[in-house]
Amino acid sequence: MPINQHEEALVLAAQNSDTNAFEELYQLYYDKIYALIMMTVKNSADTEDILQLTFIKAWQNIAKLNDPKAFNTWLQRIALNESKSMLRKKRPDLSVDDEGENGEMLQLESDLLLPQEYAERDDLSVRLRRIIEELSVVQRDTILLYYYNEMSVEEIAQIMECSEGTVKSRLFLARKAIKTEIEEQERKSGEKFYGAVLLPFGPMFNGFVRSQALSPEAALRVWGAIHQSIAGAAAASAAGTAATTAVAKTGLSLGAKIAIGAIAGIALIGGAAFGISQLIKPQEPAAPASSAVIAEQADEMRENAEAPTVPDYNKAYSDYLRVLIDDETQIKDYTNYPNKYIDQGVVLRPIAFIDLVGDDTPEMLYIKQLREANGTLCIESYKDGSVSEIYYDEKFADRVSHGTRYFLFASNDTLYAESVNGGKETEIYDFFRFDPDDSGKLKKTLIMSGRYSLNDARPSSFTINDAEVSQEKFEQAKDRLIGTASRLVMDNREEIQYSEDDATLKQFSNLDDLAMTYAQAIEYLRGYVYKNMATSADNGTKPASEKEMLSTIANTYLSGRANSEGSMIEITGNGQLNRFIMGEGFSPVGTVTDLTDMGNGIYSFVVKSENADYDGSTFVYYPKGLPTSSVPKVDMDSINTLFQHPDGDTMDVAYIVYGSRVAFRVAE
């Protein structure tokens, strides 16, 4: 996955020989790198050696990394190659490459689901761990990269230097092997789990990986060895001597001594100094790598220094931006209803972006209002060069009667929803899972339901996968499912106004919250599109400058109400927006800001104005000759009448859409 801005800044600093920045990168990445190496070699001592070597080689070659955003995949490729190299030397009989996977482009099924007992019972956890350890090297590495390191199929293909089809094949075969072996073990033991709660394999696997994580003390001493190599033996030796003397004279705790010693390139146990290699392998002390060895290692890594391609979301995000602009009115109808929330200063966040289908391009989720008091959930996906709707639920956020509170959350790449509603007699807790069907769309499946009776009128009832269960088992399953959540996608806490003691809200409080307001989402998409189009060519041509865009859109525009007040607007070459008022002519109403080249001659901008009807509104300019298939979601009958537009493949005039409802054309 692309790194964030802070990490990108650290990479840039490290490329300029900033060891402090590189140390912070180590702190951010050693956990996932250690996990990948450990999954490959299955030996903690070798894993620490390879972890050290990986970061030394990364330091030696980081200046050659063309794209700082690719640091994550680049570093993991180094780790994987070093792990394979060691395995080949120690186990020449063991295949560490492709083991017969034919690379067939398999459609990945939804996540492997296992009975809850495999997460709760020690004997079954051990059984699952052994099954995983018996997978081939490439299958173990693939599921580690996919689940624990949260890499996409495309990124895994870059790291493992294979096709995306091969990655999908390995994931498919690994899941199949795990499922088949579990079923065989259950057949042999005679123990079946009928009616059991099914949980995603990913969180169980991640728990297994975390149980083998590198301790903080070990991480510090490994960094000490890395620091000694990159800072130079002489400097490290001097620092080690000074640190040993200083620490010996203080009453610091063992943990503090370990930290200070590690930074100096040594480790201190009970006041005595030991070399790093002695701590890693007590029976086989080894000297730090010589400059000749390091130079040889650097030569071996030259080919690996080439940065993999970072996914480009520009076209997808440009299309998502148009969808949000087209549906602006309906989204704001949802966020502005009922008015009491606006009066209280409450701003709803009905938009989020997250990859749900495993193709590395985030889907866009948003809620709009088509009918009063109902919120429609829409999920848009970008595939094969265009955006399509893969889920649509007109009554997802039902405000009728007592309303609905909801939480959308993700566990790995699977989307779940908790919906709570009820009345005077019953409170209903429903849990849904969203799975892809054969057509690529998402379908919502009820997996758990709890109906709590608030009086004696009717009994409470609880089901899991349509099987009746006790209240205790339902609540255990509910807590377990929420416990697997990795990200909170969206909720309506602002609208429902939960109390701080709400149990469900507490369970989600530590997760990354992906939800955005309409303004935040527009700014996020616009910023991405503008940044990428400003720095890269689009079909061989650079994006238009602000001056060029203003020159293009500057004109007078007529609305569909030719005889009404305000029937014309004017955009001047210096970015002034004027409105025509009957009997007064044109008067200033605002200024054009945030001009963005969206490609294909389409520009968007936001108006800054003291007039509330215009301030913050998004306008989109569509050029003459645009294919009719690209016309936004406005009243086409009105457009055809207004433009006297004949049937054809292209629009005959340029026009501007404002708020997805009012269309203007250039006065010609």
C-alpha positions in Angstrom: 0.0 0.0 0.0 1.2 3.6 -0.7 2.8 5.2 2.4 1.5 8.2 4.1 2.9 11.7 3.9 4.9 11.5 7.1 6.6 8.3 6.0 7.3 9.7 2.6 9.0 12.6 4.2 11.1 10.2 6.3 12.1 8.3 3.1 13.2 11.6 1.5 15.2 12.5 4.5 16.9 9.0 4.6 17.8 9.4 1.0 19.7 12.5 2.1 21.6 10.4 4.7 19.5 11.2 7.7 20.0 8.3 10.0 17.4 9.6 12.5 14.8 9.4 9.8 15.9 5.9 8.9 15.7 4.8 12.5 12.1 6.0 12.6 11.4 4.0 9.4 12.8 1.0 11.1 10.5 1.5 14.1 7.5 1.8 11.8 8.4 -1.3 9.6 10.4 -3.8 11.6 7.3 -5.6 12.8 5.8 -6.5 9.4 9.3 -7.2 7.9 10.1 -9.5 10.8 6.8 -11.3 10.4 7.4 -11.8 6.6 10.9 -13.2 7.3 9.7 -15.4 10.2 6.9 -16.8 8.0 9.5 -17.8 5.4 12.4 -19.2 7.4 10.6 -20.3 10.6 13.6 -19.7 12.7 13.9 -16.8 15.1 17.7 -16.5 15.1 17.9 -16.5 11.3 15.0 -14.1 11.2 16.8 -11.5 13.3 19.9 -11.9 11.1 17.9 -11.3 7.9 16.0 -8.4 9.5 19.3 -6.7 10.2 20.6 -7.4 6.7 17.4 -6.2 5.1 17.6 -2.8 6.7 21.3 -2.5 6.0 20.7 -3.1 2.4 17.8 -0.8 2.4 20.0 2.0 3.8 22.7 1.3 1.2 20.2 1.5 -1.7 17.5 3.9 -0.6 19.0 6.8 -2.6 18.3 4.8 -5.7 14.6 4.4 -4.9 12.9 6.5 -7.6 9.5 6.8 -5.9 9.5 7.3 -2.1 5.9 6.2 -2.0 7.0 2.7 -3.1 9.2 2.2 0.0 6.8 -0.3 1.6 6.7 -2.8 -1.3 10.4 -2.2 -2.1 11.5 -3.0 1.5 9.4 -6.1 1.6 10.8 -7.3 -1.7 14.3 -7.0 -0.2 13.3 -9.0 2.9 11.7 -11.7 0.9 14.7 -12.1 -1.5 17.1 -12.2 1.5 14.9 -14.8 3.2 14.8 -17.0 0.1 18.6 -16.6 -0.4 19.2 -18.0 3.1 16.8 -20.8 2.7 18.4 -21.9 -0.6 21.8 -22.0 1.1 20.6 -23.9 4.2 17.9 -26.1 2.5 18.9 -26.7 -1.1 16.3 -29.5 -1.2 13.5 -27.1 -0.3 11.6 -25.3 -3.1 11.2 -21.6 -2.2 9.7 -20.5 -5.6 6.7 -21.4 -7.6 5.5 -24.8 -6.7 3.4 -25.7 -9.7 0.8 -22.8 -9.4 -0.2 -22.3 -13.0 -0.9 -18.6 -12.5 -4.5 -19.0 -13.7 -6.5 -15.8 -13.1 -8.8 -17.1 -10.3 -11.6 -15.0 -9.0 -10.9 -14.7 -5.3 -13.7 -15.9 -3.2 -14.8 -14.1 0.0 -12.6 -14.6 3.0 -12.2 -18.1 4.4 -14.5 -18.5 7.4 -13.7 -20.8 10.3 -15.7 -21.8 13.4 -15.2 -19.4 16.3 -13.8 -22.2 18.5 -10.5 -22.1 16.5 -9.9 -18.6 18.0 -10.9 -19.6 21.5 -9.6 -23.1 22.2 -5.9 -23.6 22.6 -5.9 -27.1 21.1 -7.7 -25.9 17.9 -5.4 -22.9 17.7 -2.4 -25.2 17.8 -4.0 -27.3 15.1 -4.6 -24.3 12.8 -1.0 -23.1 13.4 0.4 -26.5 12.4 -1.8 -26.5 9.2 -0.5 -23.1 8.3 3.2 -24.1 8.9 2.7 -27.1 6.5 1.8 -24.8 3.6 4.4 -24.2 1.0 6.8 -21.3 1.4 5.2 -19.2 -1.3 1.7 -19.8 0.1 2.8 -18.9 3.6 4.4 -15.7 2.3 1.4 -14.8 0.2 -1.1 -15.1 3.1 1.2 -13.1 5.4 1.5 -10.3 2.9 -2.2 -10.3 2.2 -3.6 -10.6 5.7 -1.0 -9.3 8.2 0.8 -6.8 6.0 -2.4 -5.8 4.2 -0.9 -5.7 0.8 -3.1 -5.8 -2.4 -2.8 -8.5 -5.0 -1.0 -6.1 -7.3 1.5 -5.2 -4.6 2.1 -8.8 -3.7 2.8 -9.6 -7.3 5.4 -6.8 -7.3 7.0 -8.0 -4.1 7.1 -11.7 -5.1 8.0 -10.9 -8.8 5.2 -12.9 -10.3 1.9 -12.3 -12.0 -1.3 -11.2 -10.3 -2.9 -14.5 -11.4 -0.2 -16.4 -9.6 -0.9 -14.4 -6.4 -4.6 -15.2 -6.7 -3.8 -18.8 -7.3 -1.6 -19.0 -4.2 -4.2 -17.4 -2.1 -6.9 -19.7 -3.4 -4.8 -22.8 -3.0 -3.7 -21.8 0.5 -7.3 -21.2 1.7 -8.4 -24.4 0.0 -5.6 -26.4 1.7 -6.4 -24.9 5.1 -10.1 -25.7 4.7 -9.5 -29.2 3.4 -7.1 -30.1 6.2 -9.4 -28.7 8.9 -12.3 -30.7 7.5 -10.1 -33.8 7.5 -8.9 -33.2 11.1 -12.6 -32.8 12.2 -13.5 -36.0 10.4 -10.7 -37.9 12.2 -11.6 -36.5 15.6 -15.3 -36.8 15.2 -15.8 -33.2 16.4 -18.1 -31.1 14.3 -19.2 -27.5 14.9 -22.8 -27.3 13.8 -24.4 -23.9 14.2 -21.1 -22.4 15.3 -20.3 -18.7 14.7 -18.1 -18.4 11.7 -15.3 -15.8 11.9 -12.9 -14.6 9.1 -9.6 -16.5 8.9 -7.6 -13.2 8.6 -7.9 -12.1 12.3 -7.2 -15.6 13.5 -4.1 -15.7 11.3 -3.0 -12.3 12.4 -3.2 -13.4 16.1 -0.9 -16.3 15.3 1.6 -14.0 13.6 1.5 -11.5 16.6 2.2 -14.3 19.0 5.6 -14.7 17.3 6.4 -11.0 17.1 9.8 -9.6 17.9 10.1 -8.3 21.4 10.9 -4.5 21.9 14.2 -5.4 23.5 15.2 -7.6 20.6 14.1 -4.9 18.1 16.3 -2.4 19.9 19.4 -4.6 19.8 18.8 -5.4 16.1 18.7 -1.6 15.5 21.9 -1.3 17.4 23.6 -3.7 14.9 22.1 -1.9 12.0 23.2 1.5 13.3 26.7 0.2 13.9 26.9 -0.9 10.2 25.5 2.3 8.7 27.2 4.8 11.0 30.7 3.2 10.6 32.6 0.8 12.8 34.8 3.6 14.3 31.9 5.9 15.3 29.9 3.0 16.7 32.9 1.7 18.7 33.4 5.1 20.3 29.8 5.5 21.0 29.7 2.0 22.5 32.6 2.7 24.8 31.1 5.9 26.0 27.7 4.3 26.5 29.1 1.4 28.4 31.0 3.7 30.8 28.0 6.0 31.3 25.5 3.2 31.9 27.8 1.4 34.3 27.9 4.4 36.5 24.1 4.9 36.7 21.2 3.2 38.4 19.2 2.8 35.3 16.7 -0.1 34.9 17.6 -3.1 32.8 15.1 -1.9 30.0 16.8 1.5 29.9 20.3 0.0 29.7 19.2 -2.3 26.9 17.8 0.8 25.0 20.9 2.9 25.5 23.2 0.0 24.6 21.3 -0.9 21.5 21.5 2.6 20.1 25.2 2.5 20.6 25.5 -0.8 18.7 26.0 -3.0 21.8 23.7 -4.8 24.3 24.1 -4.6 28.1 22.9 -7.3 30.4 23.2 -6.8 34.1 26.0 -4.3 33.6 28.1 -6.5 31.3 28.6 -5.6 27.6 28.1 -8.2 24.9 28.3 -7.9 21.1 25.0 -8.0 19.1 25.9 -11.2 17.4 26.5 -12.9 20.8 23.0 -12.1 21.9 21.4 -13.3 18.7 23.5 -16.5 18.6 25.2 -17.1 22.0 27.1 -20.2 20.9 28.3 -18.7 17.6 29.7 -15.2 18.2 30.3 -13.3 14.9 31.9 -10.0 14.1 29.9 -7.3 12.3 29.9 -7.5 8.5 33.1 -6.1 7.0 33.0 -3.3 4.5 33.9 -5.8 1.7 30.9 -7.9 2.6 28.6 -4.9 2.8 29.8 -3.8 -0.7 29.2 -7.3 -2.1 25.7 -7.2 -0.6 25.1 -3.8 -2.1 26.0 -5.1 -5.5 23.6 -8.0 -5.1 20.8 -5.5 -4.4 21.2 -3.2 -7.3 18.5 -4.9 -9.3 16.1 -4.8 -6.3 16.6 -1.1 -5.9 14.2 -0.5 -8.8 10.9 0.8 -7.3 7.7 -1.1 -8.1 4.9 0.9 -9.7 2.6 2.7 -7.2 -1.1 2.2 -8.0 -2.6 5.2 -9.7 -6.1 6.1 -8.5 -6.3 9.3 -10.6 -8.9 8.1 -13.1 -11.0 6.3 -10.4 -10.9 9.3 -8.1 -11.7 11.7 -10.9 -14.8 9.7 -11.7 -15.7 9.4 -8.0 -15.5 13.2 -7.8 -18.0 13.5 -10.6 -20.4 11.1 -8.9 -20.3 13.1 -5.7 -20.8 16.4 -7.5 -23.7 14.9 -9.5 -25.4 13.6 -6.2 -24.4 16.7 -4.1 -28.0 17.8 -3.6 -29.2 14.3 -2.5 -26.2 13.8 -0.2 -26.8 17.2 1.4 -30.5 16.4 1.7 -29.5 13.4 3.8 -27.0 15.3 6.0 -29.4 18.3 6.5 -32.4 16.2 7.6 -33.8 16.8 10.1 -33.0 20.4 10.6 -32.5 20.0 14.4 -29.1 18.5 13.8 -27.9 21.4 11.7 -29.2 23.8 14.4 -27.1 21.9 17.0 -24.0 22.2 14.8 -23.9 18.5 14.0 -22.2 17.5 10.7 -22.8 14.0 9.4 -20.1 12.1 7.6 -21.7 9.9 5.0 -18.8 9.2 2.7 -15.8 6.7 2.9 -13.2 5.1 0.7 -12.0 1.5 1.2 -10.9 -1.4 -1.0 -13.6 -4.0 -0.7 -12.9 -6.3 -3.7 -9.2 -6.8 -3.3 -8.1 -5.1 -6.5 -6.2 -2.3 -4.7 -8.5 0.5 -5.9 -10.7 1.8 -3.1 -14.4 1.6 -3.5 -16.5 4.7 -2.6 -19.4 4.4 -0.1 -21.8 7.2 0.4 -25.3 7.8 1.7 -27.9 10.1 0.0 -31.6 10.8 0.5 -34.0 9.9 -2.2 -37.1 9.9 -0.1 -37.8 11.8 3.1 -36.4 10.1 6.2 -34.6 7.4 4.3 -30.8 7.1 3.7 -29.8 5.2 0.6 -26.4 3.5 0.8 -24.5 3.4 -2.5 -21.2 1.7 -3.1 -19.3 2.6 -6.3 -16.4 0.6 -7.7 -13.9 1.4 -10.4 -13.2 -1.4 -12.9 -12.2 -1.7 -16.5 -11.9 2.1 -16.9 -15.3 3.2 -15.5 -17.3 3.5 -12.3 -20.2 1.2 -11.7 -22.6 0.7 -8.8 -22.0 -2.6 -6.9 -24.4 -2.1 -4.1 -27.6 0.0 -3.6 -29.9 -0.1 -0.5 -32.6 2.5 -0.5 -33.6 1.9 3.2 -30.2 1.4 4.7 -30.4 4.4 7.1 -34.1 4.4 8.0 -35.2 7.5 10.0 -38.8 6.5 10.0 -40.3 5.9 13.4 -37.6 5.6 16.0 -34.7 5.7 13.5 -31.8 3.4 13.0 -28.3 3.5 14.3 -25.6 1.8 12.2 -21.9 0.9 12.1 -20.2 -0.1 8.9 -16.9 -1.8 9.7 -14.2 -3.8 7.9 -12.3 -6.9 8.8 -9.6 -7.2 6.2 -11.3 -6.8 2.9 -14.8 -7.8 4.1 -17.4 -5.2 4.9 -19.8 -5.8 7.8 -22.7 -3.7 9.2 -24.3 -3.5 12.6 -27.8 -2.1 12.6 -29.8 -1.3 15.7 -33.4 -0.2 15.7 -36.6 -0.8 17.6 -39.6 0.6 19.4 -41.3 0.5 22.7 -41.5 -3.3 22.8 -38.4 -4.6 21.0 -34.8 -3.6 20.3 -33.2 -5.4 17.4 -29.5 -5.9 16.7 -28.8 -7.2 13.2 -25.3 -8.0 11.8 -24.8 -8.3 8.0 -21.9 -9.3 5.8 -21.3 -8.0 2.3 -20.1 -10.6 -0.1 -19.4 -10.4 -3.9 -21.7 -12.4 -6.1 -20.9 -13.9 -9.5 -21.5 -10.5 -11.3 -19.1 -8.6 -9.1 -21.8 -6.8 -7.1 -22.1 -7.0 -3.4 -24.9 -8.8 -1.6 -25.9 -8.3 2.0 -26.4 -11.4 4.1 -27.8 -11.5 7.6 -25.4 -13.5 9.8 -26.6 -12.7 13.3 -29.7 -11.2 14.8 -30.8 -10.5 18.4 -34.3 -9.3 19.4 -34.4 -8.1 22.9 -37.9 -7.8 24.5 -38.4 -4.7 26.5 -41.5 -6.0 28.2 -43.3 -9.3 28.6 -45.3 -8.9 25.5 -43.0 -11.3 23.5 -39.9 -13.3 24.3 -36.4 -12.3 23.3 -34.9 -14.4 20.5 -31.4 -14.8 19.0 -30.0 -16.4 15.9 -26.7 -17.1 14.3 -26.6 -18.2 10.6 -30.4 -18.8 11.0 -29.9 -21.2 13.9 -31.4 -20.3 17.3 -28.9 -19.7 20.1 -28.9 -18.4 23.6 -28.5 -14.8 24.5 -25.1 -15.5 26.0 -23.8 -17.1 22.9 -25.2 -14.4 20.7 -23.5 -11.7 22.7 -20.2 -13.6 22.8 -20.4 -13.9 19.0 -21.3 -10.2 18.6 -18.3 -9.1 20.7 -16.0 -11.5 18.9 -17.0 -10.2 15.5 -16.6 -6.6 16.5 -13.3 -7.6 18.0 -12.0 -8.6 14.5 -12.7 -5.2 13.0 -9.7 -3.5 11.6 -11.3 -0.2 10.5 -14.5 1.7 11.2 -15.8 2.7 7.8 -18.9 4.8 8.7 -21.5 5.3 11.4 -24.1 7.8 12.4 -22.9 8.6 15.9 -23.4 12.3 15.3 -27.0 11.9 14.4 -28.0 9.4 17.1 -25.8 11.2 19.6 -24.6 8.2 21.6 -23.7 8.5 25.2 -20.0 8.2 26.1 -20.8 5.0 27.9 -22.3 3.3 24.9 -20.8 -0.2 24.8 -20.8 -0.5 20.9 -19.2 2.9 20.5 -16.4 1.9 23.0 -15.7 -1.2 21.0 -15.0 0.8 17.9 -13.2 3.7 19.6 -9.7 2.5 18.9 -10.1 1.9 15.2 -9.1 4.1 12.2 -12.3 6.1 11.3 -12.6 6.4 7.5 -15.8 8.5 7.3 -15.8 12.0 5.8 -18.1 14.9 5.4 -19.2 15.9 1.9 -16.7 18.8 2.0 -13.9 16.6 3.2 -14.5 14.0 0.5 -14.6 16.6 -2.2 -11.4 18.2 -0.9 -9.7 14.8 -0.6 -10.6 13.7 -4.2 -9.9 17.1 -5.7 -6.6 17.3 -3.9 -5.5 13.8 -5.2 -6.7 14.5 -8.8 -5.1 17.9 -8.9 -1.8 16.8 -7.4 -1.4 13.9 -9.7 -2.5 15.7 -12.9 -0.1 18.5 -12.0 2.9 16.2 -11.8 2.2 13.7 -14.6 1.1 13.7 -18.2 -2.3 12.7 -19.3 -2.3 10.9 -22.7 0.9 12.8 -23.5 -0.4 16.3 -22.6 0.1 18.2 -19.4 -3.0 19.4 -17.5 -4.1 23.0 -18.2 -2.8 25.8 -16.0 -5.2 27.8 -13.9 -4.9 30.7 -16.4 -5.7 28.4 -19.3 -8.7 26.9 -17.5 -10.1 30.3 -16.6 -9.7 31.4 -20.3 -11.7 28.4 -21.4 -14.6 28.7 -19.0 -14.8 32.5 -19.1 -18.2 33.3 -20.8 -21.8 34.0 -20.2 -24.1 31.1 -19.4 -27.9 30.9 -19.8 -30.1 28.8 -17.6 -33.2 26.8 -18.4 -35.3 29.7 -17.1 -34.6 32.2 -19.7 -37.1 34.8 -18.5 -36.4 34.5 -14.7 -34.3 36.6 -12.4 -30.8 35.2 -12.2 -31.2 33.5 -15.5 -27.6 34.2 -16.5 -24.3 34.0 -14.9 -20.9 35.3 -16.1 -17.4 34.0 -15.4 -14.7 36.5 -16.1 -11.1 35.9 -17.2 -9.9 36.9 -13.7 -12.1 34.4 -11.9 -15.0 36.6 -10.9 -18.5 35.1 -10.8 -21.3 37.5 -11.7 -25.1 37.0 -11.6 -27.6 38.8 -13.9 -30.3 40.6 -12.0 -33.3 41.9 -14.0 -33.1 45.7 -14.3 -29.6 45.9 -12.8 -27.5 43.9 -15.1 -24.5 41.7 -13.9 -23.4 42.1 -10.2 -20.5 40.3 -8.5 -21.6 37.2 -6.5 -18.4 35.4 -5.8 -15.0 34.2 -7.0 -13.8 31.0 -8.6 -11.5 28.8 -6.4 -10.0 25.3 -6.5 -10.0 25.0 -10.3 -9.2 21.4 -11.1 -8.5 19.8 -14.4 -10.4 16.5 -14.3 -9.3 15.3 -17.8 -11.0 15.3 -21.2 -11.4 19.1 -21.0 -13.7 18.9 -17.9 -12.9 21.4 -15.2 -14.5 21.7 -11.7 -14.3 24.7 -9.3 -15.8 25.9 -6.1 -17.4 29.3 -5.6 -16.5 31.4 -2.6 -19.2 33.9 -1.9 -21.0 35.8 0.8 -24.2 34.6 -0.7 -25.2 31.4 1.0 -26.9 30.1 -2.2 -23.5 30.1 -3.9 -20.8 29.8 -1.2 -19.1 26.4 -1.2 -21.1 25.2 -4.3 -19.3 23.1 -6.8 -19.6 23.8 -10.5 -18.4 21.5 -13.3 -17.6 22.7 -16.8 -18.2 20.2 -19.7 -16.8 21.1 -23.1 -18.5 21.1 -26.4 -18.1 17.8 -28.3 -18.1 15.7 -25.1 -19.7 12.2 -25.6 -23.3 12.2 -24.5 -22.4 9.1 -22.4 -20.4 11.5 -20.1 -23.4 13.8 -19.5 -24.0 14.0 -15.7 -27.1 12.9 -13.9 -29.4 15.8 -14.7 -32.8 16.1 -16.4 -31.9 15.1 -19.9 -35.3 16.1 -21.3 -34.7 19.6 -20.1 -31.2 19.7 -21.4 -32.3 18.4 -24.8 -35.0 21.1 -25.0 -32.8 23.9 -23.8 -29.9 23.0 -26.0 -32.1 21.9 -28.9 -29.8 18.9 -28.8 -30.4 16.4 -31.6 -29.9 12.7 -31.2 -26.2 12.0 -31.6 -23.0 10.9 -29.9 -21.7 14.3 -28.8 -23.0 17.5 -27.1 -23.3 20.5 -29.4 -22.5 23.1 -26.8 -20.4 23.6 -23.8 -22.3 23.8 -20.5 -21.9 24.0 -16.7 -23.7 21.9 -14.1 -24.4 23.4 -10.7 -25.6 21.2 -7.8 -26.6 18.5 -10.3 -29.9 20.2 -10.9 -29.4 23.5 -12.8 -27.7 23.3 -16.2 -26.3 26.4 -18.1 -25.1 26.6 -21.7 -22.7 29.0 -23.2 -24.4 32.0 -24.9 -23.4 31.7 -28.5 
